[in-house]
């Protein structure tokens, strides 16, 4: 399944980075962004996941996010998530960049994570950006910050910029990585889609793991088609076993 070149590069690498997208979460059963049940079929995500919609009707937006969080709370990290935790332990410098907001990487045990689109399990004030615990959220009694501002989900909404620190650090680690993984992502959503390209330009060996070919398949050094929950554990086992 894996080329000798990839295995040899991983054995020698000290700095490795991985970008993950919806594909790895789908293997855990995380629902798609669009609500497929009841009330939420009537709304497009763009009508709910934006700042103006929240300020106009925060109760409705919080109902949707509580619905989504309840669904996510019923799933667990899969073997692909756990393999990435093993990578963080194995490599001297391992960096995880994710487009997912479902918190599964943190739940699995990864520590060094750059969350490009935020985290649905965190909240923050719309005025002062203070972080707030998720336990406070009740759409029937909308929570406010100490400063008086409404508390919102700490995710990136339509029309909002990605967190500057997260995206800057992500490009930095992409450029310094010796091996870069693109896992479960269509490679269409910018600026994250540029990370594998940036890594390859800087000299990294770029590996794509996905259900199907993408727009970067012909550009990367190695493309492995299949489930990350099967491929990643097999890869880390081979590296560790070969070292023993």
WOQUI-V668813 format. One record per residue. N is the residue number from 1. SS is DSSP state (2 for helix, 1 for strand, 0 for the rest). PSI is psi in degrees with one decimal (999 if undefined). OMEGA is omega in radians with two decimals (NA if undefined). Layout:
BEGIN
<<N/SS/PSI/OMEGA> <N/SS/PSI/OMEGA>>
END
This chain:
BEGIN
<<1/0/-36.5/-3.07> <2/0/141.4/3.11> <3/0/152.8/3.07> <4/2/-33.3/-3.13> <5/2/-44.1/3.13> <6/2/-46.9/-3.12> <7/2/-43.9/-3.13> <8/2/-40.0/3.13> <9/2/-40.4/3.13> <10/2/-35.1/3.12> <11/2/-32.7/-3.09> <12/2/-16.7/-3.01> <13/0/144.4/2.99> <14/0/-26.9/-3.11> <15/1/115.6/-3.10> <16/1/142.0/3.11> <17/1/152.8/3.11> <18/1/136.8/3.04> <19/1/126.7/3.12> <20/1/149.8/3.11> <21/0/-163.3/-3.00> <22/2/-25.1/-3.08> <23/2/-41.3/-3.11> <24/2/-32.6/3.10> <25/2/-33.8/3.13> <26/2/-31.8/3.14> <27/0/-17.2/3.04> <28/0/-8.7/-3.11> <29/0/16.4/3.09> <30/0/127.7/-3.12> <31/0/154.9/3.09> <32/0/167.8/-3.09> <33/0/-36.3/-3.08> <34/0/130.0/3.10> <35/0/132.2/-3.10> <36/0/11.5/-3.07> <37/0/143.3/2.94> <38/2/-128.0/-3.04> <39/2/-38.6/-2.96> <40/2/-11.0/3.03> <41/2/-20.6/-3.08> <42/2/-12.2/-3.04> <43/0/143.0/2.94> <44/0/146.1/3.12> <45/2/-36.1/-3.13> <46/2/-23.5/-3.13> <47/2/-15.3/-3.09> <48/2/-38.1/-3.07> <49/0/61.3/3.03> <50/0/155.6/-3.00> <51/2/-41.3/-3.11> <52/2/-39.7/3.11> <53/2/-39.1/-3.14> <54/2/-45.0/-3.11> <55/2/-29.9/3.13> <56/2/-40.9/-3.09> <57/0/72.6/-3.09> <58/2/-31.0/3.14> <59/2/-45.5/-3.14> <60/2/-45.1/-3.13> <61/2/-41.3/3.12> <62/2/-33.0/3.06> <63/2/-42.5/3.14> <64/2/-44.6/-3.12> <65/2/-36.1/3.07> <66/2/-36.9/3.07> <67/2/-46.7/-3.13> <68/2/-42.8/-3.12> <69/2/-34.5/3.10> <70/2/-40.4/3.10> <71/2/-44.0/-3.12> <72/2/-35.7/-3.11> <73/0/-13.7/-3.11> <74/0/0.2/3.13> <75/0/164.4/-3.09> <76/0/157.3/3.04> <77/0/145.1/3.14> <78/0/177.4/-3.11> <79/2/-28.1/3.08> <80/2/-43.4/3.07> <81/2/-45.8/-3.08> <82/2/-32.4/3.08> <83/2/-34.7/3.11> <84/2/-30.0/3.02> <85/2/-41.2/3.09> <86/2/-38.5/3.11> <87/2/-40.2/3.13> <88/2/-33.7/3.11> <89/2/-36.9/-3.02> <90/2/-47.3/-3.06> <91/0/146.0/3.14> <92/0/-45.0/3.11> <93/1/108.9/3.12> <94/1/131.6/-3.10> <95/1/132.7/3.14> <96/1/122.2/3.10> <97/1/128.5/-3.12> <98/1/144.8/3.01> <99/0/-6.3/-3.08> <100/0/148.4/-3.14> <101/0/7.0/-2.94> <102/0/-3.8/3.06> <103/0/5.6/-3.05> <104/2/-31.4/3.10> <105/2/-42.0/3.11> <106/2/-39.6/3.12> <107/2/-35.2/3.12> <108/2/-31.7/3.11> <109/0/-0.6/3.06> <110/0/142.5/-3.10> <111/0/-40.8/-3.06> <112/0/87.2/-3.04> <113/1/136.2/2.99> <114/1/110.7/-3.09> <115/1/101.0/-3.02> <116/0/-29.2/-3.09> <117/0/13.3/3.11> <118/1/-163.2/-3.07> <119/1/119.9/-3.06> <120/1/-16.7/3.13> <121/1/1.7/3.06> <122/1/158.7/3.09> <123/1/159.8/3.09> <124/1/161.3/3.14> <125/1/139.6/3.14> <126/0/-20.2/-3.08> <127/0/-50.6/-3.04> <128/0/-4.3/3.12> <129/0/11.6/3.10> <130/0/137.4/3.12> <131/1/141.4/-3.14> <132/1/148.7/-3.14> <133/0/146.3/3.13> <134/2/-19.7/-3.07> <135/2/-13.0/-3.08> <136/2/-11.3/-2.93> <137/0/122.6/3.07> <138/0/110.4/-3.04> <139/0/-15.6/3.10> <140/0/-18.2/3.14> <141/0/77.0/-2.96> <142/0/128.6/-3.09> <143/0/145.8/3.07> <144/1/151.2/3.10> <145/0/167.3/3.06> <146/0/-29.6/-3.11> <147/0/-7.3/3.13> <148/0/-12.1/-3.12> <149/0/153.1/3.07> <150/1/147.7/3.06> <151/1/132.5/-3.07> <152/1/164.0/3.02> <153/1/141.6/-3.12> <154/1/64.4/3.10> <155/1/160.6/3.12> <156/0/120.8/-3.13> <157/0/166.8/3.07> <158/0/134.3/3.13> <159/0/-4.3/-3.14> <160/0/152.0/3.10> <161/0/151.8/3.03> <162/0/152.4/3.12> <163/0/125.4/-3.00> <164/2/-43.9/-3.11> <165/2/-43.0/-3.08> <166/2/-45.1/-3.08> <167/2/-36.9/3.10> <168/2/-46.9/3.12> <169/2/-36.6/-3.14> <170/2/-42.7/3.12> <171/2/-33.5/3.10> <172/2/-46.2/-3.11> <173/2/-29.9/3.07> <174/2/-41.3/-3.10> <175/2/-27.9/-3.08> <176/2/-3.5/-3.11> <177/0/145.9/3.07> <178/0/-34.4/3.03> <179/1/133.9/-3.11> <180/1/127.3/3.12> <181/1/136.7/2.97> <182/1/112.5/-2.92> <183/1/119.5/3.02> <184/0/33.2/3.12> <185/0/143.6/-3.11> <186/0/-12.6/-3.13> <187/0/32.5/3.14> <188/0/-26.7/-3.05> <189/0/117.6/3.12> <190/0/152.4/0.10> <191/0/-3.3/-3.10> <192/2/-33.6/-3.12> <193/2/-20.2/-3.13> <194/2/-13.0/-3.05> <195/2/-46.6/3.09> <196/2/-36.7/3.12> <197/2/-45.0/3.14> <198/2/-40.4/3.13> <199/2/-44.6/-3.13> <200/2/-40.8/3.11> <201/2/-31.1/-3.12> <202/0/-0.6/3.04> <203/0/4.2/-3.13> <204/0/153.8/2.98> <205/1/114.6/-2.99> <206/1/127.3/-3.09> <207/1/128.4/3.09> <208/1/132.5/3.04> <209/1/116.2/-3.05> <210/1/161.6/3.12> <211/0/-32.7/-3.05> <212/0/163.2/3.12> <213/0/153.0/3.13> <214/0/-174.0/-3.12> <215/0/-17.1/-3.14> <216/0/1.6/-3.07> <217/0/-42.8/-3.11> <218/0/-9.5/-3.09> <219/0/-31.8/-3.06> <220/0/166.4/3.14> <221/0/-30.7/-3.10> <222/1/129.9/3.13> <223/1/125.9/-3.12> <224/1/116.2/-3.09> <225/1/126.7/3.13> <226/0/-168.3/-3.11> <227/0/130.0/3.12> <228/2/-28.1/3.13> <229/2/-16.4/3.05> <230/2/-39.5/-3.04> <231/2/-47.9/-3.07> <232/2/-45.7/3.09> <233/2/-38.8/3.12> <234/2/-39.4/-3.14> <235/2/-47.3/-3.11> <236/2/-34.0/3.07> <237/2/-41.7/-3.12> <238/2/-39.7/3.14> <239/2/-47.5/-3.09> <240/2/-44.2/-3.12> <241/2/-38.0/3.13> <242/2/-23.6/-3.12> <243/2/-18.8/-3.08> <244/0/999/NA>>
END
